[in-house]
Amino acid sequence: MDASKVDPAPIESAPIEPALIERFVAEKWDAEIVPQLVEYIRIPNKSPMFDPDWVENGYMEAAVALMEGWARAQPIAGMQLEVVRLEGRTPLIFIDIPAANGGSNDDCVLLYGHLDKQPEMTGWDEDLGPWKPVIKGDKLYGRGGADDGYAIYGSLTAVLALQQQQLPHSRCVVLIEACEESGSYDLPAYVDHLADRIGKPSLVVCLDSGCGNYDQLWCTTSLRGMAGGNFGVSVLEEGVHSGDASGVVPSSFRLLRQLLSRLEDENTGRICIEELHADIPAERVEQASAAAKVLGNAIYDKFPLLDGMTPMDSDLTELVLNRTWRPALSVTGIDGIPSLSSAGNVLRPHTAVKLSLRLPPTLDGKQAGEVLKKALLRDPPNGAKVSLELEKSSSGWNAPALSPWLSQAIDAASRDFFGAPAMYMGEGGSIPFMGMLGEKFPGAQFMITGVLGPQSNAHGPNEFLHIPMGKKVTACVARVIAEQHAASQRGETTGVAAAASSQERGEHGCC
């Protein structure tokens, strides 16, 4: 029998001392985590979508080795760590931490993060760069520190903070994947492969989300889905003299613009196709209103708007809902157009753009992809050759209602370590893992949080990690894990596991 799977004998637990947790976490961050993240930022381990030769380049393996080495050195009794490698897939770090100090191995907390990164992006300040770690004040600049390199360090440090006080906690499982920025297409295979070893978590903690400010704990209530890919319009076999052809041959750019107007109102940015919208739950509207009151103009001031630029709506609540529950289109790349310095008087043969269509959290991603294809490909004007290569078509996620114990634990953690109540708000981005886990474990509770706040600029130039926020979020996670054990002892999480089990057996409730 594996001794790590046997529940330890219950012991009398000491009360949580937030000051001790805060001090331990801060020291760990300063002495170990920040130096580790400095080395991690130096590694250009781009996600497979942006580095097709990731295996040969070896950067992903370097990032895995860095994190694995640090994790194995942590003094966590009974911890088992494995770098799992399924053939043809990116690696995954799997860590199994047995319950301690009277906690239960029958219950489980799952902590999630990822180690792959977005590509370089242009526009970094002269003294900064994606693979150049720079500390300025309380910020660590460089790609991936906040998104999401700190997750493995924060997760294990939260557990260590509890063990340092000899506080009980349930069994913890840490998953760190390596293709989240490519849509987590490898993750389902790993979750299935490791299903027996993961068990049935009653609480999922994800450290890959954002925060409205750095003054309190923010928890994510929903995530948008996404449909998108490469959309192109071709009109000629080769470029021709624009003076000769213009007025006779339609411009591929104009036709592409015409087709995009089927999807988006170019005057307002509203998505025109009603099938791509969804009803917004009343609770989410209330949360958006509360967040708008707390954040004020910071909702848009956090972006580097040019002087004179105004946001898309003057109502702050509507802006929150726009970025969390409404569909929105971005053109993130373009092809077929030469740079200004090399552009001649040529009517170009084709124009192609990369579309990123954010979807409401409750909309089916695959269905949305089909709607997108139908809208853009039907009846092409002037008989032009039109193509849409869908790269992503994934659903979003809407969190289940919080159990009273978790709501109280999150708020207590925020007040302990920030001195302010916790806030709740949806996020405009996607974390495919959340929807996947929501299906795998329909009874689980979710704490989705993160350090990506104002000006942190994830995916863009001058991305940074706000170090004090990282410390406080880590401390909050420790407090919530401790409260999860207490709730489990009171029987407040057993219904969660039972709900998950009944769903797997097909015992669906009336709702």
N, C-alpha and C positions, 0 to 999 in steps of 0.2 A: 504493500500500500504506500502511496506517495504521502509522506508526512505533511507536505505543504498543503494537501487537500483536506486535512483533518482540522476541524474547528478547534482553536485553542480554548482552554478552560476559561470561562468568564471570570473577569477580575473587576474589582472596584475601580472605576475610572476617575481620574482627577478632572476637575472642571477645566474647560478651555481657557487658556490665558492668551488673549490676542496679542499682548505686547511681546510675549516670548515668540509667538509665531512670526510676528512682524520682524523682530530682530534677527531670528534665524534666517528667514527668507532674504532679508536685505544683505546679510553677510554672504550668503551663498551666491546671490546674484553678483555682488561686487568681486568676490574672490574667484569664482569659477564660471558663472554663466556668461557674463559679459565677455571675458576673454575667449570663451568657446565660440560665442556668436561672432566675434571679430574674425576668427579663423574660418567659420562657416561662410561668412559673407564673401571671403576671398575666393570661394569655390564657385565657378560658373555652372552649377548643376541645373541647367535649364530643363524644364519639363519636356518629355519626349516630343510633344507637338512642335516645339521650337528647336529641338536638337535631335533630328532623326538618327544621328550617329552617336547617341548617348552611350551606348555600350562600348564602342571603340574609344570614345573620348575619355571615359573613365571618371568623369566628374561626379556622377551620381554615386559611384562606389566610394569616392573620396568623402563625400558628405555622410554616407552611411557609416563608414569607418570612424569618422570623427565622433559622431553621436554614439555609436556603439561603444567605443573605447571609454567615453566619459560615463555612460550609463553603467557599464560593467564595474566601474570603480566605486560606485555608490554603495554605502554600507547598509543595504536593505536585506534583512535576513530572508532567505528562502527565495529571493527573486530569481526568476528564470528568464533569460533573454535569448531570442533566436532571430537571426536575419533569415526570413523565409523567402525562398526563391522558387517561384513556379516558372516552368519553362516558357520562354518568350515574353515574360512580363517583368515590369520594374520590381525591385525588391521591396520588402515590407519589414519593418522592425516590430517584433511582437514581444511584449514584456508582460509576464504574469507575476503579480506580487500577492503573496498569500495574506490573508487577514492577520492582524496583529493586535496584541493587548486586549484580547477578549472579543475582537470582531468576528464576523461570520464569513466562512467560505461559501455558504449557501447563497449569499447575495453577492452582487458584483457591481462595481463602478467601472465604466468604460471611458477612458480618456483618449482623445483623438487629436492628431496633428498631421502635418505633411512636411516633407523636406525638399521637394522640387520647387523651382522658381520660374517666374515669368522672365521673358527676354530683357535685353538691356534697356531699350527705349532711349530715344535721344532727349536732349534738353537738360542734362545734369549740370549743376553749377561747376565752374572751372575746377574747384578744389575737391569735388565729389565724383563718384562714379559707382556703377552697379556692383563691381567686384572690389571696390576700394573702401574698406571700413574706416569711418571717420567718426570720432566722438566729439561732439560740440555740446558743452554743457551737459544736460541730461538726455541728450538724443544720440543714438547710434545710427549713423547713416549707412546705407548700402542695401542691396537687394536681398530680401528674404528673411532678415532678422525678425521682423514683426509678422511676416507672412510666409512661412509660419515656423521658422527655425526654432523659436523659443519654446515651442509646445512641449517637446520631450523633456527639456530642462525644467520648465515650470511644473510639469506633471509629477516628475520624480521628486522635485524639491517640496511640493505640497505634501506628498506622502512622508518624506523625511521630516518635515516640520512637525507632523503629528507623532511620529515615532520618537522624535527627540523629547517630546513631553510625555511619552508613554500613553498617548491617547489611543483608544481603540478605533479601528477602521475596518471596513469590509474588504474582501478581496478586490484588488484593482487590476485592470487589464489596460495596457497602453498600446495603441496602434498608431504607427507612424508610416504613412504611405508615401509613394514617390511619383504619383502622376495626377495629383489633385488639379494642378493647373491645366491639365489636358482633359479634364472631365472625369477623372477617377475611373476610367474604363477598366483598369485592372482590379479595382477594389472588390467588386462582387465575387470574383473568383477566390480572392483571399478570405473574404468573410465566410463563404461556403466551405472552403478548405479548413478553416480554423473554427468552425461553428461549435464543435464539441469542446474545444479548449476555451473559447470565449464564454460560453454559457449563456445565461439570460440576464443581461444587465438591467437593474431597476433604475439606474441613473446613467446618462450619457453626458460627458463633459467635453465640449469642443472649444478649443482655444484659437480658432481660425476666423473670428468675426471682428466686428468693429465696435467702436464706442463713440457716443455723441460728444463727449468731452472727456477730460482727464480728471474730473472732479468727483466721480462716483462710478459704481459698478453698473455696466450696461449689459443687459441680456437680450439676445436676439429672439424675436417671436416668429419671424417668418423670413424666408429667402425666396428671391425670384428665380424662376427657371430661365432657360435660354434656348433659343433656336437661332441658328446662324451658319454662315459658310460663305463660299465664294460665288458671287453673282456676276455674270458677265453678259455683255451684248456685243456681238460682232456684226459688221456690215460689209467688210471688204476682205479680199484675200491678202492685200498689202496696202500700205499707206499711199496716198496720191496727193498731188498738188492741191492745196485747199482752194486756191483761186479758180482752178479748173472744175473741181468737184462740188464745192459748196453751193447749195441751192438745187443741186441735183441729187447727190447722195446724202441721206440723212446722217447727222452726226451720231455716232454711237453714244457719246456722252448725253446728248439730248434725249435719246430714246431710253437710256438707262434712268435718267432723271424722271422721265414720263412714267416709266414702270414703277419707280419707287413711290410716286404719288398715289399709286393704288394702295400702298401700304401705309404711308405717313402723310398727314397734312403738313405741307412744307411751311405753312404760315404759323401753325401752333405747335407742331410736334406731336399732336395727338395721333395715335394709331387708328386708322379709319375702319378697320375690319372688326366688327363687333364680336366675332368669334374669338378674338384674341384678348378680350377683356373678361373680367370675372367680378362677381359681387364681392365687396369688401365687408367682412364681418364687423358688426357694431363694436365689439371689444377692441378690434384693431384700430378703428377710427378713434375711439376714446384714448387709446394709448398714443396714437399719433398726435392727438391734440395736447396730451400731457407733455410729450417730448418737445413739441413745438414751443410750449410755454417755457420750458426749462432752457432750451437752446437759443430761442430767439433768432436773430439774424445770423448766428453761427451756423445755421443750417446751410446757408450759401456762402457766408464769409470764409468758411474753411477752404473754399476752392480759390485758386489764384486767378480770379476774374480780372480782366483788363479794366482800366479806369473807364467808367461810364457804362459797363455791362450790367444788365439787370437779370435776375432769375426769371424762370418761365412763368411764375405766378406770384402775385403779391401776398397771397394767403399762405402763411407758414405751415398750417396743417395740411393744406393741399400739396405743398412741396414735399412734405414727409411722405404722403401717400403716393405722390408721383414716383418717388424713388424706391418705394417698397412694395406697392400693390398694383401699379399700373404698367401696362406694356410700354416699352420705349425702344426706339431704334438708334443705334450708333453705327457709323461707317468707320471702321477701325483700320482699314488698309485700302490701297488702290493700286491698280496695275494698268499698263497700257498707255500711261501718260508720262512723257519724259520730263526731266527736271527743267526748270525755267531756262537755265543756261544752255540747254541743248535742244530746246523746242524750236523746230523749224515751221515753215508755212505748209504743214501737212495735215490733211484730213486723215485722222488715225483709223486703223482698221477695227480696233476694238477697245472697249473700256470694261474693266472688271473692278469690283469692290468687295471687300470683306464686310459682311453684315453681322452685327451683334444685336439681336432682338431679345430684350429682356421681357420675361413673361410673368404674369401674376402667379403668386405662390401656389394657388390651387388649380392652375390650368395644366392639362395633360400636355407634356412636352412633345411627344411624338405626334399627337393630333395637331398641335400648333405648327410643327414642321410641315405637315401635309397642307395645312391652310396656307402657309407661306409659299410653298411651291406652286400651289394652284393659282394664287394671286399673281405671282410674278411671271409664270411661264405661259399662261393661257393667252391666246390671240396676240402674239408679239407684233408690235406696230411695224408697218412696212415690210413684213416678212423677215425681220432681222433674226439672226440666230441667237437664241437666248438660252443660258444655262444657269443652273443653281446646284452647286455641290454642297449639300448639307454636311457640315462637320460636327455640329452639336444639335441635339434636339432632346433636351432634358427637362424634366419637371422640377418645379420648386418644392417648397416645404412650408407647411404651416404648423407651428408647434401645438401639441396637445395642451389642454388646460393644466396649469401648474397645480400640483398637490399642495395642500396647505403647509405641510412641513417644509417643502422646497421653497415656496414663496417666502416663508418666514426666515429660512436659513439664508437665502440670497440677500434679503433686506438686512438681516443682522450682520452678515459679512460686510456689506457695503458700509454700514454705519460704524462697524469696528475699525475698518482700515481706511475708509475715506472720510468718515464723519458726515456722511450724507446718505439719503435713501437710495436704493437701487432704482434704475429706470429700465423701461422695456420699449423696444422699438424694432420694427422689421429692418432688414438690410436689403440693399438693392442687388447685391451680388449673389452668387450661387456657391453652395457647398454640396456637391452631389451626394456625399456620404450621409448627409442628414436624411434626405428622402429615402435612401436605401435602408438606413437603420430604422426609420419610421415604419417601413414595411416589414423588416425582419423582426422587430421587437415593438409591436404596436402598443404594448402596455408600459414602455419605458418613459421615464421623465427625462427632460432635456435641460441642460444648462449650457447655452451657447453664448460665449462671450469672447472678448479679444481686446487687443491693444491698438487697433487701427483707428485712430482718432483724427481730429482736425490737422490738416496739412501733412499727415503721415504718408499720403500719396502712394498707396499700394499699387503696384504694377507700373507706376509712372516714374519720372525722374525725381531725384532727391528723396526717395523713400526712406523713412526712418522708423526706428523703434523708440518709443518714449519709455526710458528705463524705469522711472518711478511707477509708471502705470503697469509695467511688467511685474514689478515687485508686488504691487498691491493686488493685482489680479491673481497672482500665485498664492498669496496669503488668503484671498477670498475662496479660492478653490479648496485649500486645506480646510478651512472652516466648514464649507459645504460638505466635503467628504466626511468630516467628523459628525455632522448633523445627519447625514445619510445613515450612518451606523445607529445613531440614537433613534431615528425614525424606524429603522428596521427592527430594533429591539422592542419598540412599541407596537410592532405589527403594522405600521403604516405603509410599508413598501411591499408587503406580501401580496396584496391585491394586484399590484402592478405585475409581479411575476406570474400570478395566476391568470391575469388577463392575457398576457403574452402567450402562455401555454394554451389557453382555450382557443385563441385565434389560430395558433398553429394546427390545432386539431379540427378547425373548422366550426367551432362553437361560437358563431357570431351573435352579438347582442342585437337588440331591437333597433338600436340607433345606427 
